[in-house]
């Protein structure tokens, strides 16, 4: 039997690679001769860089950049196995996980470090980019990233504005005379599931600002500043970002890519599936096991288990989902070739205990699920061992 293992990370406990290996161990406990293919998958958010590099036999480079609150942090960029395509994960330079508890501040948080990663990759000779923009701590409209790449954002006195969404209201002049010319000769594929506009009740500030530390009062300030920023961008480029689909992604960095980069946005899971070669790996498989930390009604909106199941369904292959927790609204998933959704929790335990023992729990759940799934198929002669 051939089983493809394609989970996302179990956030806070297991990377996608670690989750795949745990599932593989469980399968081999049940069927030692089973052919297993590990294909760790991400959906364009945190962990996408690791997933793509691991799946393609690529490499990573670590540099120091400006973190979301202005301090220095170490961040990676990846290169796929083709040695041509550069992967930049925004969260490694400008992510929520880099901000200590209680210190979230969308007025100050900057994407400058993300721009530094792009600049370093350009310096290293790369011109084909995949940008994973999930998990940001920022609401600066991508201004910091643009500043790191040479765009000058000046106030009425001709001085450079500072970092963060709180500074955008000061922008008077957008000077692109020193903007990195290599960008126009490069390609940028933006992995994002967010379709929100830049401003308004469905925009970046109102929808995503609160999770980045914005109070209701700050949400209104940030939204007004993004509107001012969008006016300045339109005056400079002729591109209107205000209501543009996807411009509100990652605190508005989606809009920066639309206005200043030769870029294309795609659903994150589709980008990852394409570049990991999942479709090829699925050929001849009898079952797919996928999963992530939480599965609920949101999973159907393009999360990893959904994308993997859709790819498998196209080839007539059923899928099983393993999850740390299972929430409401999962019934919709069954129409996409998913035969069951299963929590890995075996007994009452705290969240901390579950996270600390995630590898063992996932291994056990995988073993029990494949035993159950293949029992009748083997007895009826329908499974190839």
Number of C-alpha atoms within 10 A of each C-alpha: 15 19 23 27 28 30 31 29 26 21 15 11 17 21 22 27 21 18 27 28 21 23 28 24 20 23 26 17 17 18 16 11 12 16 15 19 19 21 27 31 34 32 29 30 22 24 23 32 30 23 25 27 21 21 20 17 13 20 18 16 12 11 14 15 23 23 25 33 25 17 11 14 17 13 24 21 25 25 25 22 16 10 13 14 18 27 27 26 29 28 30 27 32 33 26 20 15 18 17 9 8 7 10 21 22 28 24 19 27 33 35 27 29 31 26 23 29 23 20 15 21 18 11 9 12 19 19 18 22 26 27 27 29 26 20 28 32 34 35 32 33 25 29 28 25 25 22 21 23 17 19 22 25 18 18 11 9 12 14 16 21 18 21 26 30 23 20 28 19 19 22 20 19 17 13 18 10 11 17 15 12 14 19 14 10 15 17 21 19 23 26 25 22 20 17 23 22 31 25 19 13 15 26 32 35 21 16 22 25 16 14 23 18 21 14 12 8 19 22 17 18 29 24 19 25 31 20 18 26 25 18 21 22 15 13 14 12 11 17 17 26 22 17 18 17 23 28 31 27 33 32 28 28 30 29 22 22 20 20 17 16 14 21 13 20 15 19 27 24 21 23 26 22 11 15 22 14 22 15 9 15 24 14 14 19 18 22 24 25 29 32 27 21 17 26 17 15 14 19 18 11 19 22 29 30 26 25 32 26 21 20 25 17 13 13 16 21 20 31 23 27 27 24 21 17 19 13 9 13 16 13 12 21 14 11 19 19 25 14 16 21 17 19 23 19 10 7 8 10 9 12 11 10 20 18 14 14 23 22 17 20 28 22 21 23 27 20 15 20 20 17 12 14 20 13 12 12 13 9 9 9 11 14 11 13
